[in-house]
């Protein structure tokens, strides 16, 4: 079985996943969850949700920053901003402000 992935289908899937990431937020204690910007070089985290405007979240999801995706903090600029993150075999530089809006699963939820 094969599925033809058109731009429209891809957008629909990403929007659906974005809705799931917002819905998973309700009723969950987030006090123990850290943001992506809090990872130190070499540390891994799993994305729980994206607390960004829909257009920005959709773009990051297109790049692989999806709920459930494993992300590793890599190199950073001399001042620490932006920082490079590895996700799904690719590297992307994100500013600290953006990375702080990508919420990670609590350590107890990752295992």
N, CA, C and O of each residue as an XYZ file, in Angstrom:
444
protein
N       0.840     -1.168      0.000
C       0.000      0.000      0.000
C       0.885      1.231      0.000
O       1.830      1.320      0.784
N       0.591      2.169     -0.864
C       1.358      3.410     -0.901
C       0.413      4.602     -0.843
O      -0.730      4.537     -1.295
N       0.916      5.678     -0.283
C       0.143      6.912     -0.165
C       0.893      7.996     -0.902
O       2.084      8.199     -0.668
N       0.216      8.688     -1.784
C       0.805      9.812     -2.478
C       0.755     11.011     -1.552
O      -0.318     11.432     -1.121
N       1.915     11.554     -1.251
C       2.007     12.662     -0.306
C       2.082     13.972     -1.076
O       3.149     14.387     -1.526
N       0.940     14.606     -1.215
C       0.888     15.909     -1.865
C       1.120     16.988     -0.817
O       1.117     16.705      0.381
N       1.316     18.198     -1.255
C       1.496     19.315     -0.326
C       0.275     19.465      0.563
O       0.398     19.734      1.758
N      -0.881     19.293     -0.010
C      -2.122     19.415      0.757
C      -2.212     18.334      1.834
O      -2.585     18.617      2.972
N      -1.870     17.098      1.473
C      -1.894     15.999      2.428
C      -0.863     16.213      3.523
O      -1.145     15.989      4.700
N       0.324     16.644      3.141
C       1.392     16.896      4.107
C       0.968     17.980      5.089
O       1.166     17.833      6.295
N       0.396     19.053      4.594
C      -0.079     20.144      5.448
C      -1.158     19.651      6.391
O      -1.160     20.002      7.571
N      -2.081     18.837      5.880
C      -3.146     18.295      6.722
C      -2.566     17.460      7.858
O      -2.994     17.593      9.004
N      -1.602     16.605      7.552
C      -0.982     15.747      8.564
C      -0.267     16.589      9.613
O      -0.406     16.333     10.809
N       0.496     17.590      9.180
C       1.204     18.443     10.127
C       0.243     19.225     11.011
O       0.477     19.358     12.212
N      -0.845     19.748     10.423
C      -1.826     20.479     11.222
C      -2.497     19.549     12.226
O      -2.775     19.956     13.354
N      -2.757     18.320     11.836
C      -3.365     17.343     12.732
C      -2.426     17.045     13.899
O      -2.861     16.982     15.049
N      -1.138     16.861     13.600
C      -0.163     16.601     14.660
C      -0.014     17.814     15.575
O       0.167     17.666     16.784
N      -0.089     19.008     14.999
C      -0.015     20.217     15.798
C      -1.183     20.289     16.766
O      -1.013     20.682     17.920
N      -2.372     19.912     16.302
C      -3.542     19.890     17.182
C      -3.346     18.890     18.297
O      -3.723     19.160     19.437
N      -2.763     17.734     17.996
C      -2.499     16.736     19.026
C      -1.527     17.265     20.068
O      -1.686     17.001     21.260
N      -0.518     18.014     19.623
C       0.465     18.520     20.581
C      -0.171     19.537     21.508
O       0.206     19.612     22.678
N      -1.134     20.331     21.019
C      -1.817     21.284     21.883
C      -2.780     20.567     22.810
O      -2.916     20.956     23.970
N      -3.449     19.532     22.332
C      -4.407     18.797     23.156
C      -3.703     18.023     24.259
O      -4.266     17.856     25.342
N      -2.498     17.552     24.016
C      -1.791     16.774     25.031
C      -1.380     17.636     26.209
O      -1.025     17.114     27.266
N      -1.423     18.952     26.039
C      -1.017     19.874     27.090
C      -2.019     19.910     28.231
O      -1.616     20.060     29.385
N      -3.299     19.780     27.954
C      -4.301     19.929     28.990
C      -4.248     18.779     29.976
O      -4.143     17.614     29.591
N      -4.321     19.121     31.253
C      -4.355     18.125     32.291
C      -3.010     17.518     32.644
O      -2.957     16.623     33.488
N      -1.946     17.957     32.048
C      -0.628     17.389     32.322
C       0.203     18.404     33.113
O       0.286     19.574     32.740
N       0.801     17.955     34.180
C       1.670     18.830     34.968
C       2.955     19.066     34.191
O       3.605     18.111     33.765
N       3.329     20.328     34.001
C       4.510     20.640     33.210
C       5.650     21.176     34.060
O       6.675     21.594     33.523
N       5.486     21.170     35.376
C       6.510     21.742     36.237
C       7.851     21.022     36.091
O       8.898     21.651     36.240
N       7.843     19.723     35.805
C       9.091     18.978     35.707
C       9.643     18.941     34.288
O      10.783     18.522     34.087
N       8.877     19.362     33.321
C       9.346     19.342     31.940
C      10.231     20.554     31.683
O       9.945     21.656     32.150
N      11.300     20.338     30.940
C      12.223     21.408     30.587
C      11.989     21.814     29.137
O      11.322     21.111     28.378
N      12.536     22.933     28.777
C      12.439     23.350     27.378
C      13.719     22.941     26.652
O      14.722     22.592     27.275
N      13.662     22.990     25.358
C      14.800     22.611     24.522
C      16.011     23.493     24.815
O      17.148     23.027     24.756
N      15.770     24.767     25.132
C      16.879     25.689     25.384
C      17.659     25.336     26.646
O      18.781     25.811     26.819
N      17.099     24.520     27.526
C      17.767     24.149     28.773
C      18.705     22.956     28.631
O      19.445     22.636     29.562
N      18.682     22.297     27.479
C      19.606     21.178     27.260
C      21.026     21.706     27.112
O      21.253     22.750     26.500
N      21.969     20.979     27.674
C      23.381     21.311     27.496
C      23.933     20.489     26.339
O      23.324     19.508     25.911
N      25.071     20.894     25.848
C      25.686     20.208     24.712
C      25.803     18.705     24.980
O      26.339     18.290     26.007
N      25.298     17.897     24.048
C      25.359     16.456     24.149
C      24.164     15.823     24.845
O      24.005     14.603     24.798
N      23.322     16.619     25.488
C      22.149     16.073     26.169
C      21.015     15.846     25.175
O      20.883     16.565     24.184
N      20.200     14.833     25.461
C      19.063     14.486     24.618
C      17.763     14.830     25.328
O      17.705     14.883     26.557
N      16.735     15.060     24.548
C      15.398     15.265     25.076
C      14.378     14.806     24.052
O      14.702     14.642     22.876
N      13.154     14.599     24.494
C      12.061     14.213     23.610
C      11.022     15.323     23.648
O      10.563     15.718     24.720
N      10.656     15.821     22.487
C       9.709     16.933     22.403
C       8.321     16.472     22.831
O       7.823     15.443     22.372
N       7.710     17.248     23.712
C       6.350     16.977     24.154
C       5.357     17.836     23.373
O       4.326     17.346     22.910
N       5.677     19.113     23.234
C       4.776     20.012     22.500
C       5.519     21.274     22.076
O       6.605     21.571     22.573
N       4.916     22.003     21.156
C       5.462     23.256     20.661
C       4.524     24.378     21.081
O       3.386     24.436     20.616
N       4.982     25.266     21.948
C       4.178     26.400     22.396
C       4.518     27.624     21.559
O       5.065     28.606     22.062
N       4.190     27.553     20.292
C       4.498     28.603     19.333
C       3.254     28.924     18.527
O       2.322     28.121     18.474
N       3.232     30.104     17.892
C       2.134     30.382     16.963
C       2.093     29.294     15.880
O       3.119     28.714     15.527
N       0.915     29.036     15.376
C       0.700     27.921     14.448
C       1.645     27.941     13.252
O       2.150     26.887     12.866
N       1.901     29.102     12.653
C       2.762     29.146     11.469
C       4.203     28.768     11.813
O       4.855     28.064     11.042
N       4.705     29.225     12.958
C       6.065     28.883     13.362
C       6.153     27.401     13.755
O       7.111     26.715     13.398
N       5.162     26.924     14.481
C       5.148     25.517     14.884
C       5.089     24.614     13.660
O       5.778     23.596     13.602
N       4.276     24.979     12.693
C       4.143     24.179     11.474
C       5.474     24.093     10.736
O       5.840     23.026     10.243
N       6.198     25.200     10.657
C       7.496     25.207      9.969
C       8.499     24.307     10.696
O       9.222     23.541     10.059
N       8.543     24.399     12.020
C       9.460     23.546     12.777
C       9.074     22.081     12.648
O       9.945     21.213     12.596
N       7.785     21.799     12.596
C       7.334     20.423     12.425
C       7.729     19.894     11.049
O       8.057     18.716     10.908
N       7.701     20.752     10.043
C       8.146     20.346      8.709
C       9.625     19.963      8.721
O      10.057     19.116      7.940
N      10.407     20.596      9.618
C      11.834     20.321      9.726
C      12.134     19.086     10.577
O      13.271     18.614     10.603
N      11.116     18.558     11.276
C      11.324     17.357     12.077
C      11.135     17.537     13.570
O      11.232     16.568     14.323
N      10.864     18.768     14.020
C      10.631     19.020     15.438
C       9.182     18.665     15.769
O       8.339     19.541     15.964
N       8.917     17.364     15.828
C       7.572     16.844     16.056
C       7.443     16.324     17.483
O       8.429     15.871     18.063
N       6.243     16.380     18.057
C       6.053     15.747     19.364
C       6.463     14.284     19.296
O       6.031     13.552     18.406
N       7.297     13.862     20.240
C       7.808     12.505     20.262
C       9.182     12.354     19.626
O       9.809     11.303     19.757
N       9.657     13.387     18.940
C      10.964     13.320     18.283
C      12.083     13.511     19.302
O      11.976     14.339     20.206
N      13.150     12.742     19.147
C      14.326     12.874     19.997
C      15.224     13.968     19.430
O      15.497     14.001     18.231
N      15.683     14.867     20.311
C      16.509     16.003     19.904
C      17.756     16.027     20.772
O      17.696     15.748     21.970
N      18.895     16.367     20.155
C      20.135     16.500     20.907
C      20.692     17.898     20.712
O      20.723     18.415     19.596
N      21.132     18.508     21.807
C      21.772     19.820     21.735
C      23.207     19.621     21.254
O      23.920     18.754     21.759
N      23.626     20.415     20.287
C      24.970     20.289     19.727
C      25.733     21.598     19.952
O      25.688     22.169     21.042
N      26.408     22.050     18.953
C      27.239     23.251     19.048
C      26.401     24.508     19.258
O      25.197     24.525     19.000
N      27.068     25.559     19.734
C      26.393     26.851     19.848
C      27.367     27.953     19.456
O      28.580     27.745     19.413
N      26.822     29.112     19.177
C      27.639     30.273     18.854
C      28.414     30.688     20.114
O      28.050     30.275     21.215
N      29.459     31.484     19.975
C      30.259     31.869     21.142
C      29.442     32.447     22.303
O      29.771     32.205     23.464
N      28.405     33.191     22.009
C      27.565     33.758     23.060
C      26.477     32.803     23.532
O      25.722     33.118     24.452
N      26.399     31.634     22.900
C      25.399     30.644     23.276
C      24.103     30.742     22.494
O      23.206     29.921     22.686
N      23.987     31.719     21.624
C      22.753     31.898     20.863
C      23.106     32.303     19.439
O      23.783     33.318     19.273
N      22.698     31.588     18.410
C      21.830     30.415     18.412
C      22.602     29.140     18.754
O      23.830     29.137     18.834
N      21.851     28.067     18.952
C      22.411     26.748     19.245
C      21.949     25.791     18.152
O      20.852     25.920     17.609
N      22.813     24.829     17.846
C      22.488     23.809     16.853
C      21.865     22.613     17.576
O      22.364     22.161     18.607
N      20.768     22.116     17.013
C      20.084     20.935     17.545
C      20.032     19.881     16.460
O      19.790     20.193     15.294
N      20.260     18.624     16.842
C      20.170     17.502     15.899
C      18.835     16.811     16.088
O      18.475     16.400     17.191
N      18.112     16.693     14.989
C      16.824     16.012     15.016
C      16.671     15.240     13.714
O      16.855     15.793     12.630
N      16.336     13.972     13.823
C      16.076     13.129     12.660
C      17.219     13.142     11.646
O      16.979     13.166     10.439
N      18.464     13.125     12.137
C      19.618     13.047     11.254
C      20.049     14.364     10.632
O      20.984     14.384      9.830
N      19.395     15.462     10.977
C      19.752     16.770     10.430
C      20.082     17.726     11.568
O      19.714     17.486     12.718
N      20.776     18.807     11.240
C      21.123     19.815     12.227
C      20.479     21.143     11.860
O      20.487     21.561     10.702
N      19.916     21.801     12.883
C      19.246     23.088     12.683
C      19.655     24.028     13.797
O      19.776     23.617     14.951
N      19.870     25.288     13.456
C      20.183     26.303     14.460
C      18.890     27.011     14.851
O      18.135     27.476     13.998
N      18.654     27.083     16.159
C      17.486     27.782     16.683
C      17.934     28.814     17.697
O      18.860     28.576     18.473
N      17.283     29.945     17.688
C      17.557     30.957     18.716
C      17.008     30.476     20.051
O      16.063     29.688     20.098
N      17.602     30.952     21.124
C      17.188     30.554     22.469
C      15.707     30.843     22.700
O      15.005     30.046     23.322
N      15.237     31.976     22.203
C      13.822     32.352     22.376
C      12.887     31.303     21.770
O      11.877     30.945     22.376
N      13.222     30.813     20.581
C      12.403     29.788     19.928
C      12.547     28.451     20.639
O      11.551     27.773     20.891
N      13.781     28.064     20.965
C      14.026     26.777     21.621
C      13.336     26.703     22.980
O      12.950     25.619     23.418
N      13.179     27.829     23.642
C      12.531     27.816     24.961
C      11.041     27.524     24.864
O      10.405     27.222     25.874
N      10.479     27.609     23.669
C       9.050     27.344     23.472
C       8.777     25.913     23.025
O       7.621     25.536     22.834
N       9.836     25.106     22.855
C       9.692     23.682     22.553
C       9.850     22.933     23.873
O      10.950     22.841     24.416
N       8.752     22.406     24.376
C       8.708     21.799     25.697
C       9.043     20.311     25.591
O       8.524     19.595     24.736
N       9.928     19.872     26.487
C      10.358     18.479     26.505
C       9.528     17.675     27.486
O       8.956     18.222     28.428
N       9.466     16.369     27.259
C       8.783     15.473     28.193
C       9.568     15.417     29.482
O      10.793     15.537     29.486
N       8.863     15.236     30.562
C       9.516     15.046     31.859
C      10.310     13.756     31.811
O       9.936     12.828     31.094
N      11.391     13.681     32.554
C      12.271     12.508     32.531
C      11.494     11.218     32.806
O      11.792     10.184     32.209
N      10.507     11.265     33.697
C       9.732     10.060     34.019
C       8.861      9.618     32.862
O       8.487      8.447     32.794
N       8.515     10.544     31.919
C       7.665     10.200     30.780
C       8.474      9.660     29.605
O       7.905      9.061     28.692
N       9.795      9.863     29.611
C      10.643      9.471     28.474
C      10.945      7.990     28.506
O      10.967      7.355     27.451
N      11.176      7.423     29.655
C      11.592      6.031     29.779
C      10.556      5.047     29.372
O      10.792      3.840     29.434
